[in-house]
Amino acid sequence: MKRARTAVDAANVGGSEAVDGREEAETTATGRVICSVDTEEQLRATLRQKDKELLCKDEELQAMQANFAELDACSRELEQELESEIFRLSRMNRELESTNRNLERRLENELCRNTPAQIKLSAHNDEVAKLRQTIQCLEQENDDFHMCIRRLETTEEDLRYQLDCAQEVTVFVQQELESLQEHFKEATSQSRDQIRELTSEVMKYRTFKNFVWQVGKLQLELDAECVDETVEEQHEPNYLSSIKKKAIGMMKNRGDEKLVQQVRAGNQIE
């Protein structure tokens, strides 16, 4: 297209130059006729030269016209090609517009179809946001739980230390308890021995008490026999022993051997 335009412009320029050359030649010829006759030969030579130049210009003009015709034909061909291209492009544009309209309708239909999906998607996005918040809360609770575990581990270590100390104290207390049990056993055995001794003494005391009671009875009998004895004899040290001997003799005469043994046991206690 650009080449055709440049060729047309060149042809127009050549035609204008040829016309200008003719005008110049005519003016030159008229000027020379007016001139003097002496210069006729020079004018003829000049005319012949100018004719040659005109012939050259005519040839150039014809060549330019031929070029112009060629350029005109080329431009027509280009116009036809451009028209066909424009027609093809316009047809393609119409097809694309129809395709675009179809795509817009399909897009609207798809958007209408996707509206429930978009609603579900928004609901899912809300659920995802809630789940993220829940996850954050769970992570915070997990951190708190780990902190509690660390505290419990520290407390467990302290409790284990206290348990070890308590076990040591328990072992020491058990040792002390064992020693106390040994002492208690010894004290119990000693107490039992003392109880046995006290029981034997109580038995002896009871025997002596019975003896005294029997002696009291015998004393009444002996008082009848010992009326003549003085008060001074009663205060002698061997007075009680003499009474006991008399009581034993009387019990033997009665045949009360058990009471005799109790009296003798009372003598041993004394």
Secondary structure, 3 states (H helix, E strand, C coil): CHHHHHHHHHHHHHHHHHHHHHHHHHHHHHHHHHCCHHHHHHHHHHHHHHHHHHHHHHHHHHHHHHHHHHHHHHHHHHHHHHHHHHHHHHHHHHHHHHHHHHHHHHHHHHHHHHHHHHHHHHHHHHHHHHHHHHHHHHHHHHHHHHHHHHHHHHHHHHHHHHHHHHHHHHHHHHHHHHHHHHHHHHHHHHHHHHHHHHHHHHHHHHHHHHHHHHHHHHHHHHHHHCCCCCHHHHCCCCHHHHHHHHHHHHHHHHCCHHHHHHHHHHHHHC
